[in-house]
Amino acid sequence: MTDYVTFFDTTLRDGEQALGFALTSPQKVEMAKQLARLRVDVIEAGFPAASPEDFAAVQRIAREVRGPIIAGLARAVAADIEQCWEAIKDAERPRIHTFLPPADVRQPHADTRARAGAMVALARTFTPDVEFSPMDATRSDWAYVSEVLEAAIEAGATTVNIPDTCGFVQPDELGAMITYIREHVANIDRATISVHCHDDLGLAVANSLAAIKAGARQVECCVNGVGERAGNAALEELVMSLTVRRDHHRVDHGINIEELVPTSNLLQQFTGILVQPNKAVVGTNTFGHAGMLEDAHTYAAMSAAAIGADATRLGLGRHSGRHALRARLEELGLLLTQEELNHAFAGFKNLADYKQELTDDDLVQIAHHGRRAADGVFDAIGHVYR
């Protein structure tokens, strides 16, 4: 079993199913080019049979973006698969991703296994890279899912994906399911096991990591965790979990982590949907600390520069200390004597009781009044800030 984890980005397909999320065709192409700079392994460019606009966007991406595999989604229906191929056939490395709907997966029937095999076989007539997904697999009978996967692999599927379509499964359950599949699908060594986790219970990243630990070697995810309902596993969180804690996960990936923040920012720019400030990895507060000034490793698991963010910013508020204030004032070119700093710090603490975070303009005024207070002109606390 390889120790390399394939990153399958579905921002342009599943991500676009989020309410209020829409990209123009040129934006999709530019986003795909940025994903290529990020070095994702697979870009799921869209669902070509969904609309003429989606077909055209997928076709443009297939023709213009080089590097990653370009995948198109298709129902396990001949017309969808044929249309998908027409959209992606000009890609440097095309993949057809075909799926069965939940109603078929959750009702064991020999015809379903036969259909899975037949549609994968059809896709294989177009490309050797075929992925198969039984939707809602985590809420279905594991033994039956294993039978369907075995039929798909026998027909030529090179990746079999386990979707947690409703964000239902728990990490230990998904890990156990992946182990079960590895032990009960006779030909599983001929395919890569993938997982596609939704975040309805806030567990998409944890579930994906549990699946990797159990042997999955592809994760399907979205930039900023966007996607239908509560979204998908956040690509940047998965990447940095595997990077920062490689000692624990012991797997490799090919993502260029310096492009994580630029990729996040581009998606926010295109959609107008901003991530919350405390969003893991890419939130604006990730590298800002209100408190004591210490070695950055004390309060951060990763560096801002490593993921393409601005340098660590020390936010100043009521919990900040004297050293943090001095450091920020020096960054602003304000060098105070110890007595001046003492007065400035008293004024700073007083103002911080009224403001959640102080601006640089506030700090300049604080330094100015600290100097005047040190000269005996007035009491910085009593006359300036109350």
C-alpha positions, 0 to 999 in steps of 0.5 A, a space after each residue: 500500500 502506497 503512502 501517498 495520499 491523492 488530493 481530489 478537489 471538487 470545489 468546482 463541482 460539489 463546492 458549486 452546489 452550495 447555496 449562494 455559490 456561483 462562478 462564471 466560466 472564466 472564473 472556473 478556468 482561473 480557479 482551476 489554474 490556481 488549483 494546478 498551481 496548488 498541485 492538487 492531483 485531481 480537479 473535478 471540473 464539473 457535471 457536464 450533463 447538468 447544463 450546457 454551461 457546465 459542459 462548456 466550463 468543463 471542456 474549457 478547463 480540460 483544454 486549458 489546464 495542464 498538470 492535474 487529472 481533470 475529472 467530470 462527474 456522470 451518473 451511471 447512465 450511458 448518455 451521461 458518461 458519453 457526454 462527460 467524455 466529450 467534455 473532458 476528452 481533450 484533457 492531458 489526463 482525463 478521468 470519468 467519475 460515475 456514480 450510483 444514487 442512494 436509492 440504488 445503493 441502499 436496496 440490494 439487487 443483482 441488477 444494481 451490481 450489473 449496472 455498476 459493472 456495465 457503466 464502468 465498462 462503458 467508461 473504460 472504453 473512453 479512458 483507463 482512469 475511471 472512478 466509481 462512487 456508490 452514494 450514501 455508502 456509509 448508511 448502506 449495508 457494508 457487505 452489499 457495498 463491497 459486492 458493488 465495489 467488487 463488480 465495479 473494479 472487475 469492470 475496470 474502475 481504478 478508484 472506488 470512492 466511499 461517499 458520506 453523502 449526508 455527513 452521518 458517519 463517525 471517525 471510528 465507524 468510517 475507519 472500520 468501514 475502510 478496513 472492512 472493504 480492504 478485507 472483503 473486496 477480493 480485488 481491492 488491490 487493483 483500485 485506490 480507496 477514496 472517501 468523500 466526506 460532508 461536514 453536517 456534524 462537523 466531522 468531515 476532516 476527522 472522518 477523512 483522516 480516520 479513513 486515511 489511517 485505515 488505508 484510504 489513499 484518496 481524499 475528496 475535498 473543497 477549498 475553504 470547506 465549501 459545498 452542499 449544506 454544511 460543506 465538504 472536508 476542507 482541503 487546507 485543513 486536511 493538507 496541514 494536518 497531514 503536513 504538521 502531524 506527519 509523525 502521526 499520519 505517516 503519509 505524503 502528499 504533493 500539495 504546494 502548501 505555499 499556495 493554500 492561502 492564495 487559493 483560499 483568497 481567490 475563491 473568497 474573491 470570486 464568490 464574495 463568501 468570506 471564511 470566518 476569521 477563526 477558520 482553521 489554517 486560512 482564517 485571518 485570526 489564525 496567525 494573530 495572537 492577543 496576549 503575551 509575546 513569546 516564541 511563535 512556536 508557543 502559539 502556532 503549529 505552523 508558520 504563516 509564510 509556509 502557507 502563503 499568508 502574511 507574517 504573523 500579526 500580534 493583535 493587541 487587546 486587553 490580554 496583551 502584555 507590556 512586551 507585546 506593546 513595546 514590540 508593536 510600537 517598535 515596529 511602528 518606529 516608536 522607541 520609548 524609554 522605560 518610563 514612557 512605556 510605563 505610562 503608555 502601557 497604563 493608557 493602553 490597558 485603560 483603552 483596551 477595556 473599551 475597545 476589543 482590538 486597538 488599531 495602529 492609530 490608537 497605538 501612535 496616540 498612546 505612545 504620544 501621550 505616554 511621552 507627554 505623561 512622562 514629561 509631567 504634562 498630565 496623567 495618561 490614565 486620568 486625563 486622556 482616556 476616561 
